[in-house]
Amino acid sequence: MGSALTTIGLPVALGIIMLGLGLSLTLADFARVLKQPKAVIIALVCQLLVLPAVCFGLVLLFQLPPVLAVGMMMLAASPGGTTANLYSHLFRGDIALNISLTAVNSVIAVITLPVITNFAIMYFNPFDDQLGLQWAKALEVFAIVLLPVAIGMLVRRFWPKFADRMDKPVRIASVVILVVVIGGAVASNWELLVDNFAQLALITVLFCLISLAIGFCVPRMLKVGKRQSIAISFEIGIHNATLAIVIAQTVLGSVELSLPAAVYGVLMFFIAFGFGFLIRGREPSVVAAS
């Protein structure tokens, strides 16, 4: 911890990712929520209430050390990642719903993430010298999450052609920077990651599978369409692990706190890919359409 690569590089990488999200958003993406409120409400209830409760139960079941327990809860509180849109596209989900959910979740997370993180810190008490993610620090979360999105949306609003031209370069730059920064962070904290990987692998895999399953099965049971259910599944199963890592390392100053998100951030892509084939194969018509 403390290297320029993580203290500066991680927030910059996340900022570019969120800027890229903003470049692809308009106010219509938020307004679209009103056109399919049932799917959105179900997704938000699963994301904001069900998943933290499930994660809390898993943490107690696995008896994780306090710091890792808080890290898992912070991960559960993080919004869906922008990669969910790609997976939704690959497996015939409702991409418009994904975009709307990512936008709404990113706004709501500014409040819910500090609340859930503070609850976890109060319950598990991992720090002797910190009170947790106080509201002054929550302003940092606001700056990290919403300011780049707002800037991207303003650019798209007033210079739409420029936003279209910049969309692909910004996406490529965000991936390259993120890979370099996380690679460097992993290398500098390799021993710590290896020591905790075995302890975190099973719980992160289970949490990812449960998140994806809840995101697909609950909407289907409540008569939400197949494409919308696929979108919700990826939206709540593919968390913005980068956001959790940035807050853990730069706002709360703990590398160990970021380990659950780091492990989840690697494993979730493989799990989500396999899960996508599983749910896509459940209906022959969808397979034929692909």
Secondary structure, DSSP 4 states (H G I P E B T S, - for coil): ---HHHHTHHHHHHHHHHHHHHHT--HHHHHGGGGSHHHHHHHHHIIIIIHHHHHHHHHHHHT--HHHHHHHHHHHHS-B-THHHHHHHHTT--HHHHHHHHHHHHHHHHHHHHHHHHHHHHHH---SS---S-HHHHHHHHHHHHHHHHHHHHHHHH-HHHHHHHHHHHHHHHHHHHHHHHHHHHHHTHHHHHHHHHHHHHHHHHHHHHHHHHHHHHHHHTT--HHHHHHHHHHHHSB-HHHHHHIIIIIS--TGGGHHHHHHHHHHHHHHHHHHHHHHTTSHHHHHH-
